Amino acid sequence: MAPLIQNRDAAAADLADQFVVFQLAPDLESPTLLETSMIQPRLAGSAEQPDVKMTIDLLSFHLSEDEDVDRNMKATMRIVIGKDENSSDRFFDTAYWVISAGMDLYNDAKNRRAEPREFQRNLNEAFGNRAIEIPGGLAKLTFDVIRNKQDTWWDKIFGALKSPLGQTLTTAIGFPAVGLSALNMVDSLLDEVRKEKNILFNSRPMTLALTQYARDQYTAGNARIRVGCLSPGFCLIARGRDFKAFNQANAYFYPAYGKLIPADVAPEAFLSPSYQDPFAKMTYAIFRIGVKEESLNF
């Protein structure tokens, strides 16, 4: 039995180190973060409007203070969203919406490490402000961030799209509604960055129901199936092992600073130079998502 126990422990450790999506609870009675299987989708969905259009904004990217950042340090963020293979939709082929974002981890204009709020970006701008389309309302999401030095050819592409110095630290390129072969091509283009294997974020593929209809179609009414769900609002991507710490601190998100702050810490305390951030060694990102019911089959 020892090998089985060891394998189970290894799997648990692997899950704890994976980055997963949590939803920030909209009320004060719930814990700060809700694991996605705990979420009741706010949108109903229906057979007449089974599909979803989705928008996504990056509000904050908080990098652990344990990660060294110098003037030449960059990161490439990659988000892939598409229809899950278990979707009830039978009208559309699986298509992927790919966001590749270049991030400056060092703010040259201010001669310091970039602050979490400085990574804010409307990521749908990468698609010309076109909403992401999820036929059937059941999505599959993967997310990773890879640290790299500047002067890769990929960094040069982002550099050509940048606004003047200091105005933005995040530049995004979008590949809307691409097939699997095109997705593989985008992945191959990122090989130069990926070969350094300095991964800051890495998530498993996550199946997420965006409406009650999509959830019910997936579970077929089986109460033993707990599929992950998301509602419009604020989401956090963080390591599984940090879930408990955020909830024990009853953390609040302060958009002005791009940080999560424990409930019992007053503003005069966390603005003090002597403040010891309990989440300083944690890497996390905060997004705002919008979701709208649609019928894409017209």
C-alpha positions in Angstrom: 0.0 0.0 0.0 3.0 2.4 0.5 3.4 3.3 -3.2 -0.4 4.1 -3.5 -0.1 6.4 -0.4 3.0 8.1 -1.9 1.3 8.6 -5.2 -1.8 10.1 -3.5 0.4 12.4 -1.4 2.2 13.5 -4.6 -1.1 14.2 -6.4 -2.3 16.3 -3.4 0.9 18.3 -3.4 0.6 18.8 -7.1 -3.0 20.1 -6.8 -1.9 22.4 -4.0 0.7 24.0 -6.2 -1.6 24.4 -9.2 -3.2 27.7 -9.9 -7.0 27.6 -9.9 -9.8 30.0 -10.2 -11.8 31.2 -7.2 -14.6 33.7 -7.1 -14.6 36.7 -4.7 -17.8 36.3 -2.8 -20.2 39.3 -3.4 -21.5 39.3 0.2 -20.0 39.5 3.7 -21.6 36.4 5.0 -19.6 34.1 2.8 -15.9 33.4 2.9 -13.7 35.8 0.9 -13.1 33.2 -1.8 -15.5 30.5 -3.1 -14.1 27.4 -4.8 -15.9 27.2 -8.1 -18.0 24.1 -7.2 -19.5 26.2 -4.4 -20.9 28.8 -6.8 -24.5 29.1 -7.9 -24.4 30.6 -11.4 -26.2 34.0 -11.5 -27.3 33.6 -15.1 -30.1 31.1 -15.8 -29.5 30.3 -19.5 -32.1 28.4 -21.4 -32.6 26.2 -24.4 -33.5 29.3 -26.3 -30.4 31.2 -25.1 -27.9 28.4 -24.2 -24.7 30.3 -25.2 -22.6 33.0 -23.5 -20.6 36.0 -24.4 -17.8 36.8 -22.0 -15.6 39.8 -21.3 -12.4 39.8 -19.1 -10.4 42.5 -17.4 -7.1 42.0 -15.6 -7.3 44.2 -12.5 -4.2 43.2 -10.6 -1.1 40.9 -10.9 0.6 40.4 -7.5 4.0 38.6 -7.8 5.5 37.0 -4.8 8.3 39.0 -3.2 10.4 35.8 -3.3 10.6 36.3 -7.1 13.6 38.4 -8.0 12.8 41.2 -10.5 15.4 43.2 -12.3 15.2 45.9 -15.0 15.1 43.4 -17.8 12.6 41.0 -16.4 9.4 40.3 -18.4 6.6 37.8 -18.3 4.3 36.3 -20.9 0.7 35.6 -19.8 -1.3 33.2 -21.8 -5.1 32.6 -21.3 -7.0 30.1 -23.4 -10.8 30.0 -23.2 -13.0 27.8 -25.4 -16.0 25.5 -25.5 -15.5 22.5 -23.2 -15.7 19.2 -25.0 -18.6 18.2 -22.8 -20.8 21.1 -23.8 -24.3 20.4 -24.8 -23.8 22.6 -27.9 -23.9 20.6 -31.2 -23.9 23.5 -33.7 -20.3 24.9 -33.4 -16.9 23.3 -33.7 -14.6 23.8 -30.7 -12.8 27.2 -31.1 -10.3 28.7 -28.7 -9.9 32.4 -27.8 -6.2 32.9 -27.0 -4.8 36.0 -25.2 -1.1 36.4 -25.1 0.0 39.4 -23.0 3.5 40.8 -22.5 4.1 42.1 -19.0 6.9 44.4 -17.8 7.7 43.2 -14.2 9.9 46.3 -13.7 8.6 49.8 -14.1 11.4 51.7 -15.9 9.6 55.0 -15.8 9.5 54.9 -11.9 12.7 52.9 -11.5 11.2 50.2 -9.4 9.5 46.8 -9.3 6.0 47.1 -10.9 3.1 47.4 -8.5 0.1 45.0 -8.8 -2.4 47.6 -9.9 -0.1 48.7 -12.8 -0.9 45.6 -14.8 -4.6 46.6 -15.3 -5.8 45.8 -18.8 -9.1 45.3 -20.7 -8.1 42.0 -22.3 -11.0 42.1 -24.7 -9.1 44.9 -26.5 -6.9 42.1 -27.8 -10.0 41.0 -29.8 -11.0 44.5 -30.9 -13.4 44.6 -28.0 -15.2 41.6 -29.3 -16.7 39.5 -26.6 -15.5 35.9 -26.2 -18.1 33.4 -27.4 -18.8 30.2 -25.5 -21.4 28.0 -27.3 -23.5 26.0 -24.8 -22.2 28.1 -21.8 -19.7 25.4 -20.7 -16.2 26.7 -20.9 -12.7 25.3 -20.6 -10.0 27.7 -19.2 -6.2 27.4 -19.0 -3.9 30.1 -17.7 -0.2 30.4 -17.3 2.5 33.1 -16.8 6.1 32.5 -17.8 8.9 34.7 -16.7 11.5 35.7 -19.4 14.3 38.1 -20.0 13.8 40.8 -22.7 15.1 40.6 -26.2 13.2 37.4 -27.2 11.6 37.9 -30.6 8.2 37.6 -28.8 9.1 40.5 -26.5 9.9 42.6 -29.6 6.4 42.0 -31.0 4.9 43.3 -27.7 7.4 46.2 -27.7 6.1 47.3 -31.1 2.6 47.6 -29.7 3.4 49.5 -26.6 2.2 52.9 -25.7 4.8 55.6 -24.6 7.0 54.7 -21.6 5.3 54.2 -18.3 1.7 54.4 -19.7 1.1 50.6 -19.6 3.0 47.6 -18.4 0.7 45.1 -20.1 0.3 44.6 -23.9 -2.0 42.0 -25.2 -2.4 40.2 -28.5 -5.5 38.2 -29.2 -6.3 35.2 -31.5 -10.1 35.0 -31.6 -12.0 31.8 -32.3 -9.1 29.7 -33.6 -9.1 26.0 -34.2 -6.8 23.4 -32.6 -4.2 23.6 -35.4 -4.0 27.4 -35.0 -3.8 27.0 -31.2 -0.8 24.6 -31.7 0.8 27.2 -33.9 0.5 29.9 -31.3 2.0 27.5 -28.7 4.9 26.8 -31.0 5.5 30.6 -31.4 5.8 30.7 -27.6 8.4 27.9 -27.5 11.3 30.4 -27.3 9.8 31.9 -24.1 8.7 28.5 -22.7 12.1 26.9 -23.1 13.4 28.9 -20.1 10.8 26.9 -18.1 10.5 29.7 -15.5 6.8 29.3 -14.8 5.2 31.8 -12.4 1.7 30.5 -12.9 0.5 27.2 -14.3 -3.1 26.1 -14.2 -4.8 22.8 -15.0 -7.6 23.0 -17.7 -10.7 24.0 -15.7 -14.2 23.1 -16.8 -16.6 26.0 -15.8 -20.3 26.3 -16.3 -21.3 30.0 -16.8 -25.1 29.5 -16.5 -27.4 27.3 -14.6 -28.6 25.7 -17.8 -25.0 24.7 -18.8 -24.4 23.3 -15.3 -27.6 21.3 -15.4 -26.9 20.0 -18.9 -23.5 18.8 -17.7 -24.7 17.1 -14.4 -28.0 15.8 -15.8 -29.5 16.4 -12.4 -27.0 14.2 -10.5 -26.4 15.8 -7.1 -23.1 14.0 -6.8 -21.5 15.9 -9.7 -20.0 19.2 -8.6 -18.9 21.0 -11.7 -17.2 24.3 -11.3 -19.2 27.5 -12.1 -18.6 31.2 -12.5 -20.9 34.2 -12.2 -20.3 37.7 -13.4 -18.0 39.5 -11.0 -14.5 39.3 -9.6 -12.3 36.2 -9.7 -8.9 35.4 -8.3 -6.3 32.9 -9.7 -4.0 31.6 -7.0 -2.3 28.4 -5.8 -4.6 25.9 -4.2 -2.5 26.0 -1.0 -3.2 29.7 -0.5 -7.0 29.4 -0.5 -7.2 28.8 3.2 -5.0 31.8 4.1 -7.1 34.3 2.1 -10.3 33.0 3.8 -8.9 32.9 7.3 -7.9 36.5 6.9 -11.3 37.4 5.6 -9.5 39.4 2.9 -10.9 42.4 1.0 -9.7 43.5 -2.4 -8.6 47.2 -2.7 -8.5 48.1 -6.4 -6.7 51.4 -5.7 -3.7 49.3 -4.6 -4.3 46.1 -6.5 -4.0 44.1 -3.3 -5.9 41.8 -1.0 -5.9 43.1 2.6 -7.1 41.3 5.8 -10.4 42.6 7.2 -8.8 43.5 10.5 -6.2 45.7 9.0 -7.2 49.4 8.9 -6.0 51.6 6.0 -3.7 53.6 8.2 -2.0 50.3 9.1 -1.5 48.9 5.6 -0.4 52.3 4.2 2.3 52.5 6.9 5.9 51.7 5.7 6.1 49.2 8.6 3.1 47.1 7.4 3.9 43.4 7.0 1.7 42.0 4.2 0.7 38.5 5.1 0.2 37.7 1.4 3.5 39.2 0.3 4.9 35.7 -0.6 1.9 34.7 -2.6 1.4 35.1 -6.3 -2.1 35.9 -7.5 -4.1 37.7 -10.2 -7.5 39.3 -10.0 -9.9 39.6 -12.9 -13.3 41.0 -13.5 -15.5 39.0 -15.8 -18.7 39.9 -17.6 -21.1 37.2 -18.8 -24.2 37.6 -21.0 -26.7 35.0 -22.2 -26.9 34.7 -26.0 -28.1 32.6 -28.9 -25.2 32.3 -31.3 -27.0 30.0 -33.6 -28.7 32.5 -36.0 
